[in-house]
């Protein structure tokens, strides 16, 4: 059974290359969502098949910071890899997302191949 990686990104031009890169990971299904509330619904209603979360921070309805906090509150996902991709230029953002529980923060523009490599490494332990 394939496990799912959720990508939460409201910009299709940013999401598409990432979706293509992550779909190359064996045993992974990629699910694209454009807002954090829909992602949170998926986490609440699905089982352990959610393998990882890749999220932007500036999203409609709920930001990525809140999404990371909410996901980390659920014990089922306490060790699940979370990667952040963001255009946020605040120098405190990478430390902030790590304190919330993200495993890595990639500034836009990012390399989809780097994100895929990081995610593959993290998935071996989850």
Secondary structure, DSSP 8 states (H G I E B T S, - for coil): --EEEEEE-S-HHHHHHHHHHHTTSTTEEEEEESBHHHHHHHHHHS-TTEEEEEE-SS-BSS-HHHHHHHHHHSGGGTTSEEEEEE----TTHHHHHHHHT-SEEEESS--HHHHHHHHHHHHTT-
